[in-house]
Amino acid sequence: MLVEIGHVEALFRYPVKSMGGERLEVANMGWHGLDGDRRLAFRRTDNQSGFPWLTASKLPDLLLFAPQRREGDAREDGAQGDLHLPTHICTPDGLEMPVFGEDLAAEIGRRYGAPVQMMQLKHGIFDEASISVIALDTVREIARLAAVSPDVRRFRPNVVVRSLRSVPFQEDEWLGGMLSFGEEDDAPAITVTMRDERCSIVNFDPDSASPAPEVLKAVVRVNQNNAGIYGAVTRTGRLAVGQTIFLRGVTKKRERG
C-alpha cells in the first residue's frame, strides 16, 4: 500500500565530512547517496582504528569551514574529478585554501592538535548509511524542549520532510518501509533501514560551533537518543524540493518506548 506522508522540504549535501553543507533545490541520488555527498574527509593520521575520520564531535570548528567550487579550476593533485566536489575551502577566518593543499591540512591539524590528511573516497564516508532523513516536526519538537532555535542543519540530514501529520518522531514508524519520491513505479526510493542514533554534533550551532548540550539531552530523554532515520537506496533518480513522498510496506505503527 502506498501512503502519502508529505513532501521534500529541503535537500542538503555535505561534500567534506563534518564541514558546512550545501542546501540544494535538486539532487541526483545514486547507489551511494546524493552525488558529491561526504566524498571527502580528513583522516587522523595517528589513528589506527576502523573509523579514523576527523568529525565535528572531535573538532567542532569543522562546521565553520565552507567547501566551495571554483568553476573551471583544474584539480592540482591528480585526484579523480567530480563536478560535485569542492576545489577550495573557506576557513572561519575568511581564507580560501585548495582542498588538497598543505595549508588546509596544516590549519585543521593545528586546530585539532594532531596531523590530518584529506582523503577522497569514491563511495563516500558515512557513519551508518548513505541517506539520512528527518521530519521538520521532529526538529521543531527537539528545539522546543532544548529551548533553541529549530535549525535543521544541526542534524545534518540529506532530506528534510514536511509531513502531512504534525507529529514529532514519526520517522520511527517508517522503519522497514520504503520512502518513494513520487508515486511512479520507477520513482527514486530508499528503504528505511534504521533509526538515526545521535551524537554530540547536534549540540553545536552550525554558524558559531557554540555548544548547547540541552539538544542531545532532549533527544535522549524523549526518544532514546534517536531522531530521524537512515536509508539504503532502492531506486536511483532525481530528488527535488517540493517532491511528494510516499511510504510503502509498513502495515502497522511502530511503538515508541
C-alpha positions in Angstrom: 0.0 0.0 0.0 1.3 3.4 -1.0 0.5 6.2 1.5 1.4 9.9 1.0 3.2 11.2 4.0 4.4 14.7 3.0 6.9 16.4 0.7 10.5 17.3 0.4 11.1 20.5 2.4 14.8 20.7 1.9 17.8 18.8 0.5 21.4 19.0 1.8 24.8 17.7 0.6 28.0 17.7 2.7 31.0 17.4 0.3 33.5 17.2 3.2 32.5 15.2 6.2 31.6 17.4 9.2 32.2 20.6 7.3 29.5 23.1 6.2 26.8 21.7 4.0 25.1 22.9 0.7 21.4 23.5 0.5 20.1 22.2 -2.8 16.9 22.6 -4.9 17.6 19.4 -6.8 20.0 16.5 -6.4 20.8 13.2 -8.1 20.5 10.2 -5.8 22.8 7.3 -6.9 23.5 4.0 -5.3 25.9 5.6 -2.8 23.7 8.5 -1.8 23.5 12.0 -3.2 26.1 12.8 -5.8 29.1 14.5 -4.1 27.9 13.8 -0.6 30.6 13.1 2.0 33.1 12.1 -0.7 35.9 13.8 1.2 37.1 13.6 4.8 40.1 14.4 6.9 41.9 11.2 8.2 43.6 11.4 11.6 47.0 10.0 10.5 47.9 8.9 14.1 44.6 6.9 14.4 44.7 3.2 13.5 41.0 2.5 14.4 38.3 1.4 12.0 37.0 4.9 12.0 39.9 7.3 11.6 37.9 10.2 10.2 38.0 13.6 12.0 34.5 14.8 12.7 32.9 17.8 14.5 32.4 15.7 17.6 36.2 15.9 18.0 36.7 19.3 16.4 33.5 21.5 16.4 35.3 24.1 14.4 35.0 21.9 11.3 31.4 23.1 11.0 32.7 26.6 10.3 34.7 25.6 7.2 32.8 26.1 4.0 33.5 23.9 0.9 33.4 25.9 -2.4 33.9 25.1 -6.0 35.6 27.5 -8.5 34.2 26.8 -11.9 37.0 26.0 -14.4 39.6 25.3 -11.8 41.7 22.2 -12.6 42.5 19.7 -9.8 46.1 20.2 -9.0 46.5 17.0 -7.0 45.7 14.5 -9.8 42.7 13.1 -7.9 39.7 11.9 -9.8 37.5 14.7 -11.0 33.9 15.1 -9.8 31.8 18.0 -10.8 30.1 18.0 -7.3 33.3 18.2 -5.3 34.8 21.4 -4.0 38.0 22.8 -5.2 38.6 25.1 -2.2 37.6 25.5 1.4 36.8 28.8 3.0 38.2 28.9 6.6 36.4 30.6 9.5 39.0 33.4 9.1 37.8 34.0 5.5 40.8 32.5 3.8 40.4 30.3 0.7 42.6 27.2 0.6 42.8 24.4 -2.0 41.0 21.2 -0.8 44.1 19.0 -1.1 46.6 21.7 -0.2 49.2 21.5 2.6 47.9 24.8 4.1 44.4 23.4 4.7 45.7 20.2 6.3 48.1 22.2 8.5 45.3 24.6 9.6 42.9 21.7 10.5 45.8 19.8 12.2 46.7 22.9 14.2 43.1 23.3 15.5 42.8 19.6 16.2 46.2 19.2 17.8 47.4 16.3 15.6 48.3 15.7 11.9 45.5 15.1 9.4 45.3 14.2 5.7 42.5 14.9 3.3 41.1 11.8 1.7 38.7 11.2 -1.2 36.6 8.0 -1.2 34.7 7.1 -4.4 31.6 5.8 -2.5 31.6 8.2 0.4 32.4 8.2 4.1 29.2 7.5 6.0 28.5 6.7 9.7 25.8 4.1 9.1 24.1 4.6 5.7 24.3 6.8 2.6 21.0 8.7 3.1 19.6 10.4 6.2 16.1 11.8 6.6 14.4 13.8 9.3 10.9 15.3 9.6 10.6 19.0 10.3 8.2 18.4 13.2 10.9 16.3 14.9 13.4 19.2 14.6 10.9 21.6 16.0 10.0 19.4 19.0 13.6 18.9 19.9 14.3 22.6 19.6 11.3 23.4 21.8 12.4 21.0 24.5 16.0 22.3 24.4 15.0 26.0 24.2 17.0 26.6 21.0 16.0 27.8 17.5 14.7 25.0 15.2 17.7 24.7 12.8 17.6 21.6 10.7 21.3 22.0 10.0 22.1 20.8 13.5 21.0 17.3 12.4 22.9 17.3 9.1 20.2 15.4 7.1 20.1 14.8 3.3 16.3 15.1 3.2 14.0 17.1 5.4 10.4 16.1 5.2 7.4 18.4 5.8 4.9 15.8 6.9 1.1 15.8 6.5 0.8 14.7 10.1 2.2 17.2 12.6 3.7 14.5 14.9 7.4 14.5 16.1 9.5 11.3 15.7 7.0 9.8 13.3 10.1 8.6 11.3 10.3 5.7 13.7 7.0 4.4 12.2 8.7 4.2 8.7 11.3 1.6 9.8 11.2 -1.4 7.5 9.2 0.5 4.8 10.2 2.3 1.7 10.1 6.0 1.0 9.3 6.8 -2.6 9.9 10.2 -4.0 6.9 10.2 -6.4 4.2 7.5 -7.0 5.5 6.2 -10.3 6.9 2.6 -10.3 10.3 4.0 -11.3 10.4 6.9 -8.8 13.6 7.2 -6.7 13.2 5.4 -3.4 15.0 4.4 -0.2 14.4 1.5 2.2 14.3 2.7 5.8 16.9 0.5 7.5 17.5 2.0 11.0 16.8 4.9 13.3 19.4 7.7 13.5 21.2 7.5 16.8 22.5 10.9 17.6 25.9 12.1 18.9 27.2 15.4 20.3 27.3 17.1 16.9 23.7 18.1 17.2 24.7 20.3 20.2 26.8 22.6 18.1 25.4 25.7 16.4 26.2 25.4 12.6 27.1 29.1 12.4 29.2 29.5 15.5 30.0 26.0 16.7 28.9 27.1 20.2 27.6 24.1 22.2 24.1 23.6 23.6 24.1 20.3 25.5 20.4 20.6 26.0 19.8 19.4 22.4 21.2 15.9 22.8 19.8 15.6 26.3 16.3 16.3 24.8 16.8 13.6 22.2 17.9 11.1 24.8 15.1 12.0 27.1 12.2 11.8 24.7 13.2 9.3 22.1 16.0 7.0 23.3 18.7 9.2 21.6 17.1 8.7 18.1 16.0 11.5 15.7 15.4 10.7 12.1 16.2 7.6 10.0 18.8 6.1 7.8 18.0 4.6 4.4 19.6 2.5 1.7 19.0 3.5 -1.9 16.4 1.2 -3.6 15.9 3.1 -6.8 18.2 5.9 -8.1 16.9 9.1 -9.6 16.3 12.9 -9.2 15.2 14.4 -5.9 13.7 17.9 -5.7 12.3 20.3 -3.2 8.5 20.1 -3.2 8.5 16.4 -4.4 5.7 14.3 -2.9 6.9 11.5 -0.6 5.0 8.2 -0.3 5.5 5.3 2.2 5.2 1.7 1.2 5.4 -1.5 3.1 4.7 -0.6 6.7 1.4 -2.2 7.9 1.2 -1.0 11.5 2.6 1.8 13.5 5.8 1.2 15.4 5.5 1.7 19.2 8.0 4.1 20.8 9.2 3.4 24.2 
